[in-house]
Amino acid sequence: VKLVESGGGLVQPGGSLRLSCAASGFTFSTSGMNWYRQFPGKEREWVAGITNLGYTTTYAESVKGRFTISRDNAKSTVGLQMNSLKPEDTAVYYCGTRLRGSEYWGQGTQVTVSS
């Protein structure tokens, strides 16, 4: 299983970023996918999830209405569109999936929201 995140960077408050995660090594179209984030010194927290065919999406309350998760099963990618970013969104963002009882994450991508 390999998950590779990209798209992080520095953005001003109120700005937007789009993260992408390229997946390989498993049957992507049969797996739900999630985005998580981790603040310095804190546990990783779940941000958003999408079912295997993309019919259902769910969000943490802190990002609802600002973030949108999507997937492209033809390309084995999952994206996270982040709008109206706030300084408190600053974190390392990870995509992840659960397969056969084990959790898998990528290496993460840093998102910094600062003026």
N, CA and C atoms as a LAMMPS dump frame, in Angstrom:
ITEM: TIMESTEP
0
ITEM: NUMBER OF ATOMS
345
ITEM: BOX BOUNDS ff ff ff
-5.0000000000000000e+02 5.0000000000000000e+02
-5.0000000000000000e+02 5.0000000000000000e+02
-5.0000000000000000e+02 5.0000000000000000e+02
ITEM: ATOMS id mol type element x y z
1 1 1 N 0.862 -1.188 0
2 1 2 C 0 0 0
3 1 3 C 0.895 1.233 0
4 2 1 N 0.622 2.131 -0.895
5 2 2 C 1.383 3.375 -0.957
6 2 3 C 0.424 4.529 -1.149
7 3 1 N 0.579 5.546 -0.286
8 3 2 C -0.225 6.754 -0.358
9 3 3 C 0.731 7.936 -0.368
10 4 1 N 0.594 8.809 -1.349
11 4 2 C 1.506 9.95 -1.484
12 4 3 C 0.694 11.23 -1.589
13 5 1 N 0.816 12.067 -0.563
14 5 2 C 0.104 13.344 -0.535
15 5 3 C 0.927 14.439 -1.209
16 6 1 N 0.232 15.41 -1.765
17 6 2 C 0.887 16.58 -2.352
18 6 3 C -0.072 17.759 -2.274
19 7 1 N 0.472 18.946 -2.529
20 7 2 C -0.366 20.135 -2.617
21 7 3 C -0.324 21.053 -1.419
22 8 1 N 0.39 20.679 -0.374
23 8 2 C 0.477 21.548 0.782
24 8 3 C 1.307 22.783 0.495
25 9 1 N 1.315 23.703 1.454
26 9 2 C 2.103 24.907 1.295
27 9 3 C 1.671 25.985 2.256
28 10 1 N 2.117 27.2 1.975
29 10 2 C 1.798 28.362 2.791
30 10 3 C 0.698 29.17 2.113
31 11 1 N -0.329 29.502 2.864
32 11 2 C -1.437 30.274 2.315
33 11 3 C -1.899 31.275 3.353
34 12 1 N -2.415 32.4 2.907
35 12 2 C -2.919 33.422 3.816
36 12 3 C -4.297 33.024 4.347
37 13 1 N -4.642 33.524 5.51
38 13 2 C -6.003 33.266 6.028
39 13 3 C -7.056 33.686 5.012
40 14 1 N -8.075 32.846 4.867
41 14 2 C -9.109 33.087 3.88
42 14 3 C -8.818 32.491 2.522
43 15 1 N -7.619 32.012 2.345
44 15 2 C -7.229 31.444 1.065
45 15 3 C -7.642 29.99 0.897
46 16 1 N -7.209 29.418 -0.215
47 16 2 C -7.586 28.034 -0.57
48 16 3 C -6.363 27.225 -0.952
49 17 1 N -6.472 25.932 -0.717
50 17 2 C -5.48 24.972 -1.175
51 17 3 C -6.209 23.707 -1.571
52 18 1 N -5.62 22.985 -2.503
53 18 2 C -6.165 21.682 -2.865
54 18 3 C -5.082 20.628 -2.653
55 19 1 N -5.378 19.678 -1.794
56 19 2 C -4.472 18.556 -1.553
57 19 3 C -4.873 17.385 -2.43
58 20 1 N -3.889 16.58 -2.786
59 20 2 C -4.15 15.383 -3.571
60 20 3 C -3.382 14.221 -2.961
61 21 1 N -3.94 13.037 -3.114
62 21 2 C -3.303 11.82 -2.605
63 21 3 C -3.364 10.766 -3.708
64 22 1 N -2.202 10.284 -4.107
65 22 2 C -2.115 9.222 -5.115
66 22 3 C -1.958 7.883 -4.409
67 23 1 N -2.814 6.94 -4.746
68 23 2 C -2.83 5.645 -4.07
69 23 3 C -2.396 4.534 -5.013
70 24 1 N -1.734 3.538 -4.469
71 24 2 C -1.348 2.365 -5.246
72 24 3 C -1.157 1.181 -4.303
73 25 1 N -1.14 -0.004 -4.879
74 25 2 C -0.877 -1.206 -4.099
75 25 3 C -2.1 -1.875 -3.517
76 26 1 N -3.269 -1.351 -3.825
77 26 2 C -4.494 -1.978 -3.375
78 26 3 C -5.607 -1.59 -4.35
79 27 1 N -6.758 -2.231 -4.209
80 27 2 C -7.867 -1.956 -5.122
81 27 3 C -8.583 -0.704 -4.655
82 28 1 N -8.197 0.4 -5.23
83 28 2 C -8.653 1.718 -4.77
84 28 3 C -10.171 1.842 -4.806
85 29 1 N -10.792 1.355 -5.864
86 29 2 C -12.231 1.577 -6.048
87 29 3 C -13.095 0.806 -5.061
88 30 1 N -12.516 -0.066 -4.275
89 30 2 C -13.285 -0.793 -3.267
90 30 3 C -13.002 -0.293 -1.855
91 31 1 N -12.225 0.774 -1.736
92 31 2 C -11.79 1.255 -0.411
93 31 3 C -12.28 2.654 -0.122
94 32 1 N -12.858 2.822 1.07
95 32 2 C -13.131 4.163 1.538
96 32 3 C -11.82 4.878 1.821
97 33 1 N -11.836 6.188 1.68
98 33 2 C -10.625 6.974 1.902
99 33 3 C -10.93 8.118 2.858
100 34 1 N -9.909 8.514 3.586
101 34 2 C -10.063 9.582 4.57
102 34 3 C -8.897 10.555 4.499
103 35 1 N -9.158 11.755 4.982
104 35 2 C -8.098 12.728 5.256
105 35 3 C -8.047 12.945 6.757
106 36 1 N -6.819 13.079 7.25
107 36 2 C -6.573 13.351 8.658
108 36 3 C -5.616 14.532 8.743
109 37 1 N -5.479 15.094 9.934
110 37 2 C -4.458 16.105 10.149
111 37 3 C -3.894 15.953 11.544
112 38 1 N -2.706 16.468 11.701
113 38 2 C -2.031 16.37 12.989
114 38 3 C -1.379 17.691 13.329
115 39 1 N -1.771 18.235 14.471
116 39 2 C -1.171 19.458 14.977
117 39 3 C 0.065 19.097 15.78
118 40 1 N 1.032 20.004 15.884
119 40 2 C 2.251 19.707 16.663
120 40 3 C 1.921 19.258 18.079
121 41 1 N 2.458 18.13 18.479
122 41 2 C 2.262 17.644 19.83
123 41 3 C 0.896 17.045 20.109
124 42 1 N 0.086 16.873 19.063
125 42 2 C -1.263 16.352 19.239
126 42 3 C -1.438 15.037 18.487
127 43 1 N -2.503 14.325 18.835
128 43 2 C -2.865 13.108 18.109
129 43 3 C -3.398 13.469 16.724
130 44 1 N -3.239 12.532 15.816
131 44 2 C -3.827 12.724 14.49
132 44 3 C -5.344 12.745 14.619
133 45 1 N -6.01 13.649 13.888
134 45 2 C -7.459 13.71 13.959
135 45 3 C -8.071 13.542 12.575
136 46 1 N -9.212 12.93 12.539
137 46 2 C -9.918 12.709 11.289
138 46 3 C -10.534 14.013 10.797
139 47 1 N -10.461 14.261 9.497
140 47 2 C -10.973 15.486 8.899
141 47 3 C -12.17 15.213 7.991
142 48 1 N -12.036 14.227 7.095
143 48 2 C -13.097 13.975 6.115
144 48 3 C -12.964 12.556 5.587
145 49 1 N -14.094 12.006 5.137
146 49 2 C -14.092 10.666 4.583
147 49 3 C -14.992 10.578 3.371
148 50 1 N -14.691 9.6 2.513
149 50 2 C -15.493 9.384 1.312
150 50 3 C -15.588 7.886 1.07
151 51 1 N -16.792 7.415 0.721
152 51 2 C -16.971 5.999 0.47
153 51 3 C -16.333 5.589 -0.858
154 52 1 N -16.292 4.292 -1.101
155 52 2 C -15.483 3.79 -2.212
156 52 3 C -15.915 4.309 -3.576
157 53 1 N -17.199 4.519 -3.773
158 53 2 C -17.663 5.041 -5.061
159 53 3 C -17.949 6.537 -5.015
160 54 1 N -17.688 7.126 -3.87
161 54 2 C -17.843 8.57 -3.762
162 54 3 C -19.255 9.052 -3.489
163 55 1 N -20.16 8.139 -3.188
164 55 2 C -21.553 8.559 -3.015
165 55 3 C -21.781 9.285 -1.697
166 56 1 N -20.976 8.971 -0.696
167 56 2 C -21.177 9.552 0.618
168 56 3 C -19.887 10.189 1.12
169 57 1 N -20.013 11.428 1.596
170 57 2 C -18.886 12.13 2.202
171 57 3 C -19.288 12.581 3.601
172 58 1 N -18.327 12.615 4.497
173 58 2 C -18.559 13.067 5.859
174 58 3 C -17.404 13.96 6.281
175 59 1 N -17.679 14.864 7.213
176 59 2 C -16.695 15.861 7.607
177 59 3 C -16.704 16.076 9.113
178 60 1 N -15.551 16.421 9.638
179 60 2 C -15.479 16.894 11.003
180 60 3 C -16.182 18.246 11.089
181 61 1 N -16.767 18.523 12.235
182 61 2 C -17.505 19.778 12.39
183 61 3 C -16.622 20.995 12.135
184 62 1 N -15.37 20.886 12.468
185 62 2 C -14.457 22.026 12.353
186 62 3 C -14.19 22.435 10.908
187 63 1 N -14.458 21.545 9.954
188 63 2 C -14.166 21.866 8.55
189 63 3 C -15.414 21.843 7.679
190 64 1 N -16.532 21.439 8.23
191 64 2 C -17.763 21.32 7.452
192 64 3 C -18.123 22.658 6.818
193 65 1 N -18.438 22.623 5.52
194 65 2 C -18.78 23.827 4.791
195 65 3 C -17.592 24.546 4.195
196 66 1 N -16.373 24.155 4.59
197 66 2 C -15.157 24.791 4.058
198 66 3 C -14.314 23.819 3.244
199 67 1 N -14.31 22.562 3.625
200 67 2 C -13.498 21.54 2.949
201 67 3 C -14.411 20.617 2.157
202 68 1 N -13.893 20.124 1.028
203 68 2 C -14.625 19.163 0.203
204 68 3 C -13.699 18.027 -0.192
205 69 1 N -14.109 16.803 0.123
206 69 2 C -13.34 15.627 -0.266
207 69 3 C -13.932 15.057 -1.546
208 70 1 N -13.07 14.56 -2.418
209 70 2 C -13.52 13.972 -3.674
210 70 3 C -12.541 12.868 -4.076
211 71 1 N -12.93 12.071 -5.049
212 71 2 C -12.042 11.006 -5.504
213 71 3 C -12.241 10.769 -6.984
214 72 1 N -11.187 10.241 -7.596
215 72 2 C -11.218 9.845 -8.996
216 72 3 C -10.724 8.402 -9.05
217 73 1 N -11.644 7.471 -9.167
218 73 2 C -11.254 6.059 -9.136
219 73 3 C -10.465 5.647 -10.376
220 74 1 N -10.66 6.346 -11.473
221 74 2 C -9.893 6.037 -12.687
222 74 3 C -8.418 6.373 -12.505
223 75 1 N -8.141 7.363 -11.679
224 75 2 C -6.758 7.797 -11.452
225 75 3 C -6.227 7.355 -10.089
226 76 1 N -7.067 6.702 -9.294
227 76 2 C -6.684 6.279 -7.937
228 76 3 C -6.175 7.455 -7.113
229 77 1 N -6.935 8.521 -7.132
230 77 2 C -6.566 9.7 -6.351
231 77 3 C -7.744 10.165 -5.496
232 78 1 N -7.416 10.775 -4.401
233 78 2 C -8.412 11.409 -3.545
234 78 3 C -7.931 12.823 -3.259
235 79 1 N -8.854 13.767 -3.315
236 79 2 C -8.495 15.162 -3.136
237 79 3 C -9.191 15.778 -1.938
238 80 1 N -8.632 16.888 -1.482
239 80 2 C -9.26 17.666 -0.413
240 80 3 C -9.146 19.134 -0.803
241 81 1 N -10.271 19.709 -1.187
242 81 2 C -10.333 21.139 -1.49
243 81 3 C -10.598 21.885 -0.193
244 82 1 N -9.693 22.784 0.152
245 82 2 C -9.799 23.518 1.41
246 82 3 C -9.982 24.999 1.11
247 83 1 N -11.115 25.545 1.498
248 83 2 C -11.424 26.95 1.284
249 83 3 C -11.557 27.66 2.624
250 84 1 N -11.529 28.968 2.58
251 84 2 C -11.688 29.791 3.793
252 84 3 C -10.765 29.301 4.907
253 85 1 N -9.523 29.105 4.566
254 85 2 C -8.59 28.538 5.532
255 85 3 C -8.318 29.492 6.685
256 86 1 N -8.126 28.908 7.855
257 86 2 C -7.883 29.647 9.087
258 86 3 C -6.517 29.261 9.653
259 87 1 N -5.912 30.111 10.447
260 87 2 C -4.632 29.74 11.063
261 87 3 C -4.724 28.425 11.84
262 88 1 N -5.854 28.142 12.415
263 88 2 C -6.002 26.898 13.184
264 88 3 C -6.11 25.655 12.308
265 89 1 N -6.117 25.834 10.993
266 89 2 C -6.045 24.687 10.079
267 89 3 C -4.594 24.268 9.822
268 90 1 N -3.655 25.035 10.329
269 90 2 C -2.249 24.699 10.145
270 90 3 C -1.934 23.351 10.778
271 91 1 N -1.438 22.424 9.955
272 91 2 C -1.187 21.058 10.421
273 91 3 C -0.508 20.29 9.293
274 92 1 N -0.082 19.08 9.606
275 92 2 C 0.335 18.126 8.57
276 92 3 C -0.901 17.312 8.211
277 93 1 N -1.19 17.244 6.926
278 93 2 C -2.373 16.541 6.44
279 93 3 C -1.973 15.203 5.817
280 94 1 N -2.746 14.175 6.157
281 94 2 C -2.479 12.828 5.685
282 94 3 C -3.729 12.245 5.02
283 95 1 N -3.539 11.487 3.973
284 95 2 C -4.637 10.645 3.518
285 95 3 C -4.431 9.261 4.104
286 96 1 N -5.529 8.544 4.248
287 96 2 C -5.438 7.231 4.861
288 96 3 C -6.567 6.328 4.422
289 97 1 N -6.35 5.046 4.645
290 97 2 C -7.364 4.052 4.379
291 97 3 C -7.195 2.894 5.356
292 98 1 N -8.247 2.14 5.507
293 98 2 C -8.216 0.974 6.392
294 98 3 C -8.423 -0.273 5.542
295 99 1 N -7.473 -1.168 5.608
296 99 2 C -7.527 -2.395 4.819
297 99 3 C -7.277 -3.595 5.717
298 100 1 N -8.176 -4.546 5.682
299 100 2 C -8.006 -5.809 6.431
300 100 3 C -7.606 -5.535 7.876
301 101 1 N -8.255 -4.552 8.474
302 101 2 C -8.061 -4.267 9.891
303 101 3 C -6.865 -3.397 10.214
304 102 1 N -6.101 -2.976 9.229
305 102 2 C -4.936 -2.126 9.474
306 102 3 C -5.133 -0.762 8.828
307 103 1 N -4.609 0.266 9.507
308 103 2 C -4.663 1.625 8.984
309 103 3 C -3.383 1.934 8.209
310 104 1 N -3.531 2.635 7.097
311 104 2 C -2.388 3.057 6.297
312 104 3 C -2.492 4.557 6.047
313 105 1 N -1.35 5.228 6.136
314 105 2 C -1.275 6.662 5.866
315 105 3 C -0.088 6.957 4.952
316 106 1 N -0.149 8.102 4.3
317 106 2 C 1.001 8.563 3.553
318 106 3 C 1.98 9.291 4.465
319 107 1 N 2.927 9.989 3.857
320 107 2 C 3.953 10.681 4.64
321 107 3 C 3.493 12.044 5.115
322 108 1 N 2.388 12.521 4.561
323 108 2 C 1.835 13.796 4.976
324 108 3 C 2.34 14.971 4.158
325 109 1 N 1.553 16.039 4.176
326 109 2 C 1.934 17.284 3.516
327 109 3 C 1.594 18.443 4.443
328 110 1 N 2.532 19.367 4.592
329 110 2 C 2.364 20.474 5.543
330 110 3 C 1.487 21.561 4.939
331 111 1 N 0.511 21.987 5.701
332 111 2 C -0.315 23.141 5.354
333 111 3 C -0.114 24.192 6.434
334 112 1 N 0.297 25.377 6.019
335 112 2 C 0.51 26.482 6.957
336 112 3 C -0.348 27.655 6.525
337 113 1 N -1.202 28.105 7.429
338 113 2 C -2.08 29.24 7.159
339 113 3 C -1.6 30.406 8.013
340 114 1 N -1.039 31.397 7.361
341 114 2 C -0.439 32.508 8.094
342 114 3 C -0.327 33.717 7.192
343 115 1 N -0.443 34.895 7.793
344 115 2 C -0.256 36.13 7.038
345 115 3 C 1.186 36.597 7.144
